[in-house]
Amino acid sequence: MKTKLLIIPFALLTLVAMPSCREKGPGAKIGDKIDDALDQRPAEGIRDAVEDVTNK
């Protein structure tokens, strides 16, 4: 019985916390832009454009 009472709050916490992990924060977005600016591979611009379209 106590096990069920412990599992329920953890399950609810997990369900509430999971959607908040989907979006990147402002720091992560700035970090991505810095990484993109420093990357010297020729096709990286195309890859970034595809990522931007698929992430929206």
PyMOL commands that set and color helices and strands:
alter all, ss='L'
color gray80, all
select helices_A, chain A and resi 2-17+19-21+26-38+44-55
alter helices_A, ss='H'
color red, helices_A
deselect
rebuild
show_as cartoon
